[in-house]
Amino acid sequence: MSQLGAWGLALFCVCLTATAQVLLKMGMSAPAMQQAMTHGLPSVFWLAVTSPLIWGGMFCFGASAGLWLLVLGKLEVSMAYPLISLGVVLTTLAGIFLLGESVSLYKIAGVALVIAGVLVLAVKA
């Protein structure tokens, strides 16, 4: 795998992880799950085990972790790991645009700082 391919795979892993977060949030926000949370951990556990959204999120996490091994085999960890912070950006944007979460100046500033930090590290690469 080329360096460019490794960078592309790293970005794909970040997207998979962000997708996992959104799927897990959707699964945990389902009305049945919210009601189960008032009844204790065993109720939540059994609903989570049978939730396609939870399973989808866990699959995305697992796939991302497995593919990340290939990334680490090709890129320096000091360059690869900061890319994971782009997951914060993608997850925040997904929360706003897909889940209807609130937008605030603090969220915008935080996302901008994360992007700036990744860009600074990418320039060195």
N, C-alpha and C positions, 0 to 999 in steps of 0.2 A: 504494500500500500504506500502510495506517495504521501508526502507531507500535506499536500493540498487535500488528498483524500481523507487523511486523518483529521484535518480541520473540519471538513464537511461532516465526517462521522461524529465528531465532537459536538457540532451544532445540532445534528440529528438527535444525539443523546439528550441534549439540553431540552429539545422540543418534546421528546418522549417523557422526560421527567415533569415538565410543565403540564403535559396532558394528563399524566398520572395524578398530579395534584388536583386538577380540575375535576377529573372523574371521581376521585375520593371525596372531594367537597360535595359534589352532586349527590353521591351515594349517602353521605352522612346528613345531608340537608333534606332528604326525602321525608315527607310527613310521618310515615311509619317509623322511621329511624328516630325522628325527633320525639315521638311519643314513647318509643322504647327507652330513650335516655332517661325518662322520668321513672322507669321501673327497675333500673339497675343494670350493671354490667352484663349479666348473663343474657338478658333480652337483647341488648345491643350486639353482643357477640353473635348470636344466632341469626339475627337479621343481616349482619355484615357478611357472614359466611354464605348467605344465599343471595346476596346482591350482585347483579351483573356489573353494576357501576364500580363497586369495590373490587371485584375480580379484575375488571378491565384496568383499573388504576394499578393494582398490584402487578399485573402482567406488564404494563408499561414500565414500571419501576424495575422489574426483573430484567426485561429486555435492555433497558438503558444501562443497567449495571454490567450486564454481560458484554455489551458492545463497548462500554467504556474501557474494558480491559484491552481491547484492540487499540484504542486511542492512547492509553498509557504506554503501550508497547512501541509507539511511534513518536509521540511528542514528549518534550520535557514536561514533567509534572508542574513545574513553575509557570509554564505557559498554558497547559491544559486546564489546570484546576480553576484559574480565574474565569474561564468560560462558563463554568457552572453557575456563576453569579448571574449570567444572562437568564437563567431560569427564573430568578426573582423578577426580572423585567417581564418576561413572557407570562408568568403566573399572575403578576399584578395586572397586566393588560387584559388577560383572559378573565380575571375576576371582575374587572370593570365592564368589559364589552360583552362577555358571555353570561356572567352571573349577576350583572346589575349592581355590583358593589359600588360604594361611594368613591368619588374622586376628591382628593384634597391636594392642597399645595404641598404638603409634606410627602405624599405619595409621588407626586410629579418630581419634586426635588430629589427624593431618594432614588428613583429610577434614573434620573439624569446623572446622578453621581455614580451609580453602578456602571452605566454605559461609558461615562468618561474614564472610569478606572480600567475597564476592559480595553478601551481604545488606547490608553497610555501603554498598557502591557503589549498590545498587538503591534504598536509602532516599533517597539524594541525587537519584536520577532521579525 
